[in-house]
């Protein structure tokens, strides 16, 4: 009786973890898109800097580049944090599934 209760409890935990994991993956896709947009903008500015010959325009581009690079780095940091959380939740989910399989009665 107690193992069935424990299995039910583990299945509830599994459902909660799966929902949280799904939410985190959605957040990751949004952050990926944001990161890619900053990266494209940064590459575009680099290309403009390479073609620039005017010092005033060069300085303006450098300032824009600093802002975009800072935003990209912050987004990169968020992305790595989300990836760490996802890995942690996936490991926890794997452990719970193993416990459920272990506690299931044979037959």
N, C-alpha and C positions, 0 to 999 in steps of 0.2 A: 504494500500500500504506500509506504513512504517513498519508494523508488518511482512510482507513478506520479506522485505529487512533485517529486524533484524533477522528473522529466517535463511535466507541465510547466513548472517554474522556469526551467531552462529554455523551453520553447518560447515562452513569453519574452525572456531576455533576448533570445535569438531574433524575434520579430522586431523588438525595439532597436537592436543593433543594426538590423538590415535597413530599417527606416532611416536611421541616423546615417548609415553608410551611403544610402541613396541620396540623401540631402547633401552630404559632403561631396559626392561626385558631381552633383549639379553645380555646387559652388565652384568646384574645380574647373568645370567647363567654362563658367563665366570668367573666372580669373585667367584661364588660358587665353580666352578671346581678348581680354583686356591686355594681357602681356604681349600677345602678338601684335595688337594695334600700336602699343608703345614701341615695340621692336621695329615695326615697319616705319613708324615716324622717325625713329632714331636713325635708321638706315637712310631714309630720305634726306635728313639733315646732313648726315655725313657726305652724301653724294653732292649736295649743294655746297658744302664747305670745300670739297675738292675742286669744284668748278669756279669758286668765288675768287675774284681778284681785288675786290674793293675791301679795304681794311674795316671800314665802318660796317659794311654788310657782314663781313667775317665775324666781327665782335657780336653782332646781333644773333647770328647763327649759333655762335658758341654759347650765348646765354640761353637760347632756346634748347640747345642740345643738353645743357646742364639740367634744365628743368625736366625734360623728357627722360633723361638718363636716371635722374633721381626717382621719378615716378615708376620707371621700369624696374629699378632695383627694389623698390618697396613692394611692387606687385610680385616680383620674383620671390621675395621673402614670404609673402602671403602664400604663394604657390607651394613653396617648400614646406611650410607649416601644415597646409591642408594635406599634402601628400604624406607627411608623417602621421597625421591623424588617421588618414585612410588606411595606411599600413597597420597601425595599432588596432583599429576596429576590425580589419580583416583577420588579423591574428587572433583577436578575442573571439570573433565569430567562428573561426576554425576550431578553437579550443572547445567552445560550447557544443559545436556539432560532434566533435569527438567524444565529449562527455555523454551526449544524448545517445550516440551509437553504442557506447560502452554500457550504459544503464538499461538499454532496451533489452527486454527478455528475449531469449532465443526461442524460436518456434512459433 
